[in-house]
Amino acid sequence: MECENKGWTAAISQLPRRLSAALEKHTQTLSQTCYEIILRVNRPLTLETSLGRYYLSDNGCLVSDSLSQKTLIITRDDIQSTYLKLCSYSVYSFQREINNGYITIGEGCRAGICGTAVMTDGKITSVKHISSINIRIARERVGCSDELLKRVDPLKGVLICGAPSSGKTTILRDMARALSFHNKVSLIDERSELSASVDGCFQNDIGLCDVYVGYPKDQAILQAIRGMSPDIIACDELGGEKESEAIRYALFSGAAFIATVHGVSAERKIVKGLLDTGAFSYLVTLSQRRNPGQIEEIQCLS
């Protein structure tokens, strides 16, 4: 239970007191089921859970209908207060993350930021008029990859795909942890969602992994090959051509890859590009977000 609650506690701690106090009353239920807390200016506080979508009524009860009952409405002050707290009251320090659309917070949780882009020379240089914030709750489930590890050989390469919030990161973290006790595993943790690193100390259980925090994934892969001679490299959310090139290079060292990618089809361009590297013998598809971590299909590609 304690591990299950860490992400929930970290998420609601970013909210103004009137919101966090209302949600704390439902911790026993929501800490186990809620995977997104969504704030939209002048709209109801929205809770996406494995049991469905919920709101808070004005008297603090959980309700499933925002139209027939009076609900707790998010104000612009709520948005601004949450936004500043997410940035540790220094928006400038988090400008790179904000420009990329999200901020990583404690325990590997992530807050998506939606607003009005400020463009310079065709690039996003800042975001103003924040209108929505989506706090995605990370959960550490030690042992959740046991079934998958019985059905695949990770040393032949495993690519896990699925929709957002389908449990890709959770399963990858646990695979890396489990494999690290018998293999040298380099964990590429660009956004600190896997290890939940704070000042070099890992709050999540990542076993005996060697962790690269904050590196661009393509550079971290090369650093790992040169410095740590890993048996396995674990990466979350692959997608860029630079990353595919780094994978091709790393294959010559004999390292295997376990990785995740957004998508639910081998025909999707990004998924197909990764499979074309030859690094993956298994394509694992997870079911949709209401069943996080549930395996829908395992394809053996070789």
C-alpha positions as CSV (number, residue, x, y, z in Angstrom):
1,M,0.0,0.0,0.0
2,E,2.8,2.4,0.9
3,C,4.3,2.2,-2.6
4,E,0.9,2.7,-4.2
5,N,0.3,5.9,-2.2
6,K,3.6,7.7,-3.0
7,G,2.6,9.0,-6.5
8,W,-0.9,10.1,-5.2
9,T,0.7,12.0,-2.3
10,A,3.2,13.7,-4.6
11,A,0.5,14.6,-7.0
12,I,-2.0,16.2,-4.6
13,S,0.8,18.0,-2.8
14,Q,1.1,20.3,-5.9
15,L,-2.4,21.5,-5.5
16,P,-3.8,24.5,-3.6
17,R,-5.0,23.5,-0.2
18,R,-8.7,23.8,-0.9
19,L,-8.2,21.1,-3.6
20,S,-5.8,18.8,-1.9
21,A,-7.9,18.9,1.3
22,A,-11.0,17.8,-0.7
23,L,-9.1,15.0,-2.4
24,E,-7.4,13.8,0.8
25,K,-10.8,12.7,2.1
26,H,-10.9,10.1,-0.7
27,T,-7.3,8.9,-0.5
28,Q,-8.3,5.3,0.4
29,T,-10.2,5.0,-2.9
30,L,-8.4,7.3,-5.2
31,S,-4.8,6.5,-4.3
32,Q,-5.4,3.0,-5.7
33,T,-7.4,3.9,-8.8
34,C,-6.8,7.5,-10.0
35,Y,-4.2,8.0,-12.7
36,E,-4.9,11.6,-13.8
37,I,-6.0,14.7,-11.9
38,I,-7.0,17.4,-14.5
39,L,-7.5,21.1,-13.8
40,R,-9.2,23.2,-16.4
41,V,-10.0,26.8,-15.8
42,N,-13.7,27.4,-15.1
43,R,-14.4,23.7,-15.5
44,P,-14.9,20.9,-12.9
45,L,-11.9,19.2,-11.3
46,T,-11.7,15.9,-13.2
47,L,-10.4,12.6,-11.9
48,E,-9.6,9.9,-14.4
49,T,-9.6,6.5,-12.7
50,S,-9.5,2.8,-13.6
51,L,-13.2,2.8,-12.6
52,G,-14.2,5.7,-14.8
53,R,-14.3,9.5,-14.7
54,Y,-15.2,11.3,-11.5
55,Y,-15.7,14.8,-10.2
56,L,-16.1,16.3,-6.8
57,S,-19.4,17.8,-5.8
58,D,-19.5,21.1,-4.0
59,N,-19.9,19.2,-0.7
60,G,-16.8,17.0,-1.4
61,C,-18.5,13.8,-2.6
62,L,-17.3,11.8,-5.6
63,V,-19.8,12.0,-8.5
64,S,-19.8,10.6,-12.0
65,D,-22.0,13.3,-13.6
66,S,-20.8,16.9,-13.9
67,L,-24.0,18.2,-15.4
68,S,-26.7,17.2,-13.0
69,Q,-24.9,18.1,-9.8
70,K,-23.1,21.2,-8.6
71,T,-19.3,20.4,-8.8
72,L,-16.1,21.9,-7.5
73,I,-15.0,24.4,-10.2
74,I,-11.3,25.2,-10.9
75,T,-10.5,28.9,-10.9
76,R,-7.7,30.7,-12.6
77,D,-6.1,31.2,-9.2
78,D,-6.1,27.4,-8.8
79,I,-4.3,27.0,-12.1
80,Q,-1.8,29.7,-11.4
81,S,-1.1,28.5,-7.9
82,T,-0.6,24.9,-9.1
83,Y,1.6,26.0,-12.0
84,L,3.9,28.1,-9.8
85,K,4.3,25.2,-7.3
86,L,5.0,22.7,-10.1
87,C,7.8,25.1,-11.2
88,S,9.1,25.5,-7.6
89,Y,8.1,29.2,-8.0
90,S,10.7,29.7,-10.7
91,V,9.1,29.4,-14.1
92,Y,12.3,30.4,-15.8
93,S,14.2,27.4,-14.3
94,F,11.6,25.0,-15.9
95,Q,11.3,26.7,-19.3
96,R,12.7,23.8,-21.3
97,E,10.3,21.4,-19.7
98,I,7.3,23.7,-20.1
99,N,8.2,24.3,-23.8
100,N,8.1,20.5,-24.2
101,G,4.6,20.4,-22.7
102,Y,5.2,18.8,-19.2
103,I,7.0,19.1,-15.9
104,T,8.3,16.0,-14.0
105,I,7.5,16.2,-10.3
106,G,8.2,14.0,-7.3
107,E,7.9,10.2,-7.4
108,G,8.1,10.2,-11.2
109,C,4.7,11.9,-11.7
110,R,4.3,14.2,-14.7
111,A,2.2,17.4,-15.1
112,G,1.1,18.2,-18.6
113,I,0.8,22.0,-19.3
114,C,-1.7,23.4,-21.8
115,G,-1.9,27.1,-22.8
116,T,-0.9,29.6,-25.4
117,A,2.4,29.1,-27.2
118,V,4.8,32.0,-27.7
119,M,6.8,31.3,-30.9
120,T,10.1,32.7,-32.0
121,D,11.6,31.6,-35.4
122,G,9.2,28.8,-35.6
123,K,10.1,27.4,-32.2
124,I,8.2,27.4,-28.9
125,T,10.0,29.8,-26.5
126,S,7.5,30.0,-23.7
127,V,3.9,29.2,-22.8
128,K,1.5,31.8,-21.4
129,H,-2.2,31.9,-20.3
130,I,-2.1,28.4,-18.8
131,S,-5.6,26.9,-19.1
132,S,-5.2,23.2,-18.3
133,I,-2.9,21.1,-16.1
134,N,-3.0,17.3,-16.2
135,I,-1.1,15.6,-13.3
136,R,-0.4,12.0,-14.3
137,I,0.2,9.8,-11.3
138,A,3.1,7.4,-11.4
139,R,2.8,4.1,-9.5
140,E,5.5,1.7,-8.5
141,R,4.3,-1.9,-8.7
142,V,7.2,-4.2,-7.8
143,G,6.6,-7.6,-9.4
144,C,4.2,-6.4,-12.1
145,S,6.5,-7.5,-14.9
146,D,6.8,-11.1,-13.7
147,E,4.3,-12.5,-16.2
148,L,5.9,-10.7,-19.1
149,L,9.4,-11.9,-18.1
150,K,8.1,-15.5,-18.1
151,R,6.9,-15.1,-21.7
152,V,9.8,-13.3,-23.4
153,D,13.6,-13.5,-23.5
154,P,14.7,-9.9,-22.6
155,L,18.2,-10.5,-24.0
156,K,16.6,-10.7,-27.5
157,G,15.0,-7.2,-27.2
158,V,11.5,-6.2,-26.0
159,L,9.5,-3.2,-27.3
160,I,6.4,-2.4,-25.3
161,C,3.8,-0.2,-26.9
162,G,0.5,1.1,-25.7
163,A,-1.7,4.2,-25.3
164,P,-0.9,6.9,-22.7
165,S,-1.5,5.7,-19.2
166,S,-1.5,2.0,-20.2
167,G,1.3,1.2,-17.8
168,K,4.3,1.1,-20.1
169,T,6.6,3.0,-17.7
170,T,5.5,1.0,-14.7
171,I,6.3,-2.3,-16.4
172,L,9.6,-1.1,-17.9
173,R,10.8,0.1,-14.5
174,D,10.0,-3.3,-12.9
175,M,11.6,-5.2,-15.7
176,A,14.8,-3.2,-15.4
177,R,14.7,-3.8,-11.6
178,A,14.2,-7.5,-11.9
179,L,16.8,-8.0,-14.6
180,S,19.5,-5.9,-12.8
181,F,20.1,-8.7,-10.2
182,H,21.5,-11.0,-12.9
183,N,22.5,-8.6,-15.7
184,K,24.2,-5.2,-16.0
185,V,21.4,-2.9,-16.8
186,S,21.7,0.8,-17.8
187,L,18.5,2.7,-17.2
188,I,18.0,5.7,-19.4
189,D,15.8,8.1,-17.4
190,E,15.6,11.4,-19.3
191,R,12.8,12.8,-17.2
192,S,13.4,11.0,-13.9
193,E,10.1,9.2,-14.2
194,L,11.6,5.8,-13.8
195,S,13.9,6.3,-10.8
196,A,12.3,9.4,-9.2
197,S,15.8,10.7,-8.6
198,V,16.2,13.5,-6.1
199,D,19.8,14.8,-5.8
200,G,21.1,11.5,-7.0
201,C,19.0,9.4,-4.6
202,F,16.4,7.1,-6.1
203,Q,13.0,7.0,-4.5
204,N,11.8,4.1,-6.7
205,D,13.1,0.6,-6.4
206,I,15.3,0.2,-9.5
207,G,17.4,-2.6,-8.1
208,L,21.1,-2.5,-9.2
209,C,20.6,-0.5,-12.4
210,D,23.1,2.2,-13.5
211,V,20.9,5.3,-14.1
212,Y,21.4,8.1,-16.5
213,V,19.1,11.0,-15.4
214,G,18.5,14.0,-17.5
215,Y,20.5,13.0,-20.6
216,P,18.9,13.0,-24.0
217,K,18.2,9.4,-24.7
218,D,20.4,9.1,-27.8
219,Q,23.4,10.6,-25.9
220,A,22.7,8.4,-22.8
221,I,22.7,5.3,-24.9
222,L,26.2,6.1,-26.2
223,Q,27.4,7.1,-22.8
224,A,26.2,3.8,-21.4
225,I,28.0,1.7,-24.1
226,R,31.2,3.6,-23.6
227,G,31.2,3.7,-19.9
228,M,29.2,0.9,-18.3
229,S,29.3,-2.0,-20.8
230,P,25.7,-3.0,-20.1
231,D,24.0,-6.3,-21.0
232,I,20.7,-4.5,-21.2
233,I,19.7,-0.9,-21.9
234,A,16.2,0.2,-20.7
235,C,14.7,3.3,-22.3
236,D,11.2,4.9,-21.9
237,E,9.3,6.5,-24.7
238,L,11.6,6.1,-27.7
239,G,10.7,7.9,-30.9
240,G,13.3,10.1,-32.5
241,E,15.6,9.2,-35.4
242,K,18.6,10.0,-33.3
243,E,17.5,7.4,-30.8
244,S,17.1,4.8,-33.6
245,E,20.6,5.6,-34.8
246,A,22.0,5.2,-31.3
247,I,20.3,1.9,-30.9
248,R,21.8,0.6,-34.2
249,Y,25.3,1.7,-32.9
250,A,24.7,0.0,-29.5
251,L,23.8,-3.3,-31.1
252,F,27.4,-3.7,-32.2
253,S,28.4,-3.8,-28.6
254,G,26.1,-6.7,-27.9
255,A,23.7,-4.8,-25.6
256,A,20.0,-5.8,-25.7
257,F,17.2,-3.2,-25.4
258,I,14.0,-3.2,-23.5
259,A,12.0,-0.1,-24.3
260,T,8.6,1.6,-24.6
261,V,7.0,3.6,-27.3
262,H,3.6,5.4,-27.7
263,G,1.4,3.5,-30.1
264,V,-0.8,0.5,-30.4
265,S,0.1,-0.9,-33.8
266,A,3.3,-2.2,-35.5
267,E,2.3,-0.2,-38.5
268,R,2.6,3.1,-36.8
269,K,5.6,4.9,-38.3
270,I,7.5,5.4,-35.0
271,V,7.0,1.7,-33.9
272,K,7.9,0.4,-37.4
273,G,11.1,2.6,-37.4
274,L,12.2,1.1,-34.1
275,L,11.5,-2.5,-35.2
276,D,13.5,-1.8,-38.4
277,T,16.6,-1.3,-36.2
278,G,16.6,-5.1,-35.6
279,A,17.0,-4.5,-31.9
280,F,13.6,-6.1,-30.9
281,S,12.5,-9.7,-31.1
282,Y,9.3,-9.1,-29.2
283,L,6.5,-6.5,-29.6
284,V,4.3,-6.3,-26.5
285,T,1.0,-4.4,-26.7
286,L,-0.7,-3.3,-23.5
287,S,-4.4,-2.9,-23.2
288,Q,-6.1,0.5,-23.0
289,R,-5.7,2.9,-20.0
290,R,-8.4,1.5,-17.8
291,N,-6.4,-1.7,-17.4
292,P,-2.9,-0.4,-16.8
293,G,-0.1,-2.9,-17.2
294,Q,-2.4,-5.6,-18.7
295,I,-0.8,-7.5,-21.6
296,E,-3.0,-7.6,-24.7
297,E,-0.7,-9.3,-27.1
298,I,2.9,-10.5,-27.5
299,Q,4.3,-10.8,-31.0
300,C,7.4,-12.8,-31.6
301,L,9.2,-11.1,-34.5
302,S,12.0,-13.6,-35.1
